[in-house]
Amino acid sequence: MDVHVPEAARHPAVDAHTHLGRWLSSWVGREGEWLLGDVDEWLAATEALGVRGFVNLDGRAGDELEANLDRFDRAHPGRIATFCHPDWALLGRPGWPDLLAEGLLRSAAAGAAGVKVWKDLGLGLEDGDGALLMPDDPRLGPLWDAAAEAGMPVWWHVADPVAFFRPVDGLNEAYEQLLERPDWSFAAPRFPRFERLITAMERVVAAHPATTFVAVHGGCYAENLGWVAGMLERHPRFHIDIAARLAQLGRQPRAFRDLVVRFPDRVLFGTDTLPAAPDGYTTDTGLAEVYRRHFRFLETADEHFPHDGEEPSSSGRWRISGADLPDEALRAVYGGNAARLVPQLGAAIA
């Protein structure tokens, strides 16, 4: 079998799903530290791989947003665009639905390029009265409308892989992964079912047609590309990225290719990179391996290669095959779509 591992992306790329700030620092044992240390070194290393722009999803709100904007966007204009988060600390205060919307508009005025909404909406956040706040709660309407008013796209992670909502037993394809990370399991009765969350997302998208949504991680349902294609068909401002879903997408490469060919302007390249993670992302070798694995999936017709750096992988004991995307669609996925949704990054791929 011929093997083709691209040294760099065929076209200028924007990684539309990275974590460069401090939000997830506790996940890698570096509480309160920047996940990206030397920004100039990172930009040089990634540019050599053909990745020229980044969406940083760690902006949060208020002072933390300003710190991210200073460190990334203002210091490296055109290369890094930071997204804010809704200020969920406002939940429960009198008039919190409008307060959330007003806070989002302040973040936009400060320079946030978009909005990151995480899975804690639906799986953890409470409304102030002790009730779980669901994504389709009508009280969140002003928030979604404020994003449209500000021209900020919403990158939304509404649910983890389907297996994370199933019993952790020998029939679960993520069994080993969930044994390693039991906190990633949402099988307990206190959590909504996967189907409830994914249905809630469509209700929100349908009810707010002026708001641009990017359902990250393969549309939050990478196991079912038929469902994803239906969302893309029904909702013109709905998009997806491929971040952290090579395992799922790469075992159905023809279906993924068909989806991209059908909707070439609605799929974004992303990796879910955490530069400080202990799995090698901080080293030149680890960085190159992560990106080249994605390039191989997108650009080649290679068969039966690993979807991550583990052998065998605890996140799925299977291998993947390349999607061999057509060149015009590949150019859009790599950078064109991200540059359209996040104009601050347009110069990165010019």
N, C-alpha and C positions, 0 to 999 in steps of 0.2 A: 504494500500500500504506500502510495506517495504521501509524504508528510510536508506540510507547508506551515511554518510558524512565522508570521510576519514580524519583522523587526520593529516596525512602526506602523501606525494607522495609515491606511492608503490615502485618506483625505484628512484635512485638519479636523481635529476632534475637540469636542467640549464634553468633559465628564460632568454630566448634569446631576450627579448625586454623590456628593462627598461630605465628609464631616471633618472640618479643619479647625473648629473652634474648641470650646471647653465643655460643651453640653454633655457629651458621652465619655468624658475623661475617666469617670469612675469605672466604666466597663473594662478599661484596660489597666486598671490599677494606678492611675495617675490623676487622682482627684484634684480638680482645680487647675490643672496644667493645660496648656494648649496642645491639642493633638498634632498640630503641625508646628514643628520647631523652627527650622531655618526655612523661611518662605522662599527666599531667592534660590536656595539649593533645590528645593522641591520643584519650582517652576522650571529651572534649567533641566533637571532630570526628566520631567514629564514632557517638556518640549522636544527633547531628543527622541521621545516615543511618539511624537505627533499629536500629543494632547496639549492643547494651548489655552484652554479656558476651563473654568470650574464654577459650579454652583455649590456654595458653602451653605449647608442647611442648619447651621448652628447659631444663628444670630440671636435667637430668643427675643427679648424686648428690653426697652429702657437702656440702662447703662451697659448691659452685656451686648446689646445690639451695637451701641456706639463703639465698644471695644473691638468688636469684630470688624466693623466698617473701617475703623482706623487701621487695624493691623492688615487687612486684606484689600478691601475695595479702594480705599483712598491711597494706600501705599502702592497698589498694583492695579491701576485703573485699566479696564478692558480685559483683565485676565481672571479676576475672581469677582463673583457676584454673590452677596450674602442675602439669605432669606431670613425674615423674622418668624416668630411664632405668635399665635394669639396669647395674650397675657392671661392665662387661666387662673392666676391668683385673684383675679377680679370676680370669679364665680362666687355667688352668694351675696355680693354687695347689692344694695338697692339699685335697680336699673342696670344690672350687669349685662344684659344683651346689648344695650346701647354703648355701655362702657367698653365692651370688647371691640365693637366696631370703631369707636373713636380711637382706641389704642392702636388698632391696625392702621388707621389713617395717619396717626402720628409716626408710626414706624415707616410708612411709605414716605412721608415728608422728610424723615431723617436720612433716607437713602436705601431702605430695604428694597430688593429687586423682586421679591416674591414672598410667598407665605408657605411655611412648612406646618402641616397638621399631622400629628403622630397618632399612633394607635391607642394612646391613653384616652383619647376621645372615643368612648364606647367600651373601653376595657378597664377604666380606673377613675376617671374624673367624676366628681359628684357635683350636683347642681346647686349646692348650698343648703338644701333640705335633706341631704343624706341619700338622695336617689342617684343612681348611675345616670350620667348624662349621655344620651345616645346621639349618634351623628346626625340623625334626621329630626332631632328635637326642633320644632318650629321656632323656638326662642333664639336659635343660632342664625336665623335668617338674616338679620342685620350684618352679621360677620361676613357671610358669603357675599352679600351685596356690596359691602365695603371693599372687598377685594376687587370686585369688578369696577367699582367707582375709581379706585386707585390705579387700575390697570396692572394689578399684581396677579400673576398666575398662582394657583394653589397646588403645591406638591403634596399629595395626600397618601399616607400609609394607614389604611383603615383596618387591615387584618394581616396576620402572618400566614404562612403556608397552611393549607387545609389540615395537614397532619398534626399541627400544633393544637388543634381543637378536638382531636380524637383521643380516645383512651391510650395511655402509654403502655402498650403491650406488644407482643410479638407480631401483631398484625399491622402495626404502625410503621410506615416506611421511614419515619424520622426517629425510630426507637432509640438508637444509639445517641443521636444528637440530644434528645430530650433527657436521656439518662445523665448526660454530661451537664445539661443546662435545664434542670427541672423548672426553673423560673420562667422558661419559655413556653411551658405548657398552659393552655387555656381550656383544659378538659373539664375542670371543676364546674359544678352546677352554677356557681355564682357568676360565671362569665356568660355573655351572650354567645349563641352559636355562630359559627362562621357565616352561615347563610343569612342570619339576621343582620350582620354587619355589612355584608356585601350588598344586600338589598337596600339598606339604609343609604349607602353611598349613591346608588343609582337614584334614589328618591331625591337626594340633595342635588345631584347633577341635573336631573330633569326639572326641578323646581327653580333652578337658577341658571338659565341658559346663557346669560351674559357673562358668567364667570368661567374662566378657563381653568380646567382641572387637569392635573397630571397624576394619574393613579400609579404610584411608583411600584417597583417590584413586579413588573409584568402585569400591570393593571390590578394588582393585589389578588389576582386569581390566575397565576401563570399556569396552573394545572389544567385550566379549561379555556383554551384560546377561542373556542367557539363562543363562549360567553363574552370574552373580551372583544371579539369582532362585533358582536351584537351591540355592545356599548359604543364602540367607535361608529357604528352605522347609525345608531339612534341619536347620538349626541355630538354635534359637530365641533364643540369646544372641549371634548374629552380626549386626552392623550395618555400614553403610558411610557414608562421607562423600563429598562431591562435590568436594573441594578439588583445584584445579589440573587439572580434567578437563572444563572446559566444551567444549574442542575435541572430545573424544570423545563426551560425552553429548549435545552440541547438534546433532550430525549424525544422531542417532537419537532425536529428542524424543518421539515417540509411544511408543517402547519404554521410555524413561525414565519418562514419565508413567504408563504402565501399571504399571511396577515400583513407583513411589511409591504409587499408588492401592492396589495389592495389599498393600504393606508400609509403610503410612504412619508406623508407629512405629519404623522401622528405618533411616531415612535422615536424615543430619545435614547441615546447611549448614556450609560451610567454604570458605576461600579460599586457604590456604597463604601468607598474607601475610608478607612480610619488610619491615617498615617502612623500613629503611635501604637497600633495594635501589635501584640507580641508574636504575630504569625509571619513576620518578615516584611511587612509593608514599608518599614522604615529603611530597609537596605536597598541599594541599587538593584541587586539581584531579585529581591522579593517584589519590588515595585514593577520591574520589567516583566516578571513572570505573571503577575496579576493582569496587567494590561495586555500582554501578548496572548494570554489565554482568551481574553475577550475578542481580540482582533482575529484570532484563529476561528472562533465560533462564527463571527459575522462575515468574514471574508472568504473562507475556504470551504471545500467540500470534504475535508478530512473526516474520517469516521473513527469512533470508539477511542476517544481520548479523555483524560481526566477533566472534571469540571472544577476542581480546586487543587490545592497543593498537597492534600493528604492522599495516601495510598495504603489501604482503601479509605474512602472518605466516610467520616461519621455522619455527614449530612446527606448521604445517599449512596448506597453501594451499587452505583451504576456509572456508566460512562456516557459521553455525549458525542454528537456529530455536528459538523459545521452546517450553517444555513446557506452559505454561498450566495449572499445577497447581490442582486444586480447593482451595477456601479452607481447608477443615478440614485437609487433608493439608499444605498450605503452612504453616499455623500450627505443626504438629508439626515439620516439617523445619526451619523457621527457628529455633525455640527450644525447643519442648516436649520433644523427644527428648534434646537436650543437657542440659537442666535435670534430666531424670529420671536420666540416666547420671552427671551431675556435679552433685549436689544443691547444692554450694557456689554454683552460678550460678542457682539457682532465683529468687532475689530480683531478678535482672537483668531477667527478663521478666515479673515479677508486675504 
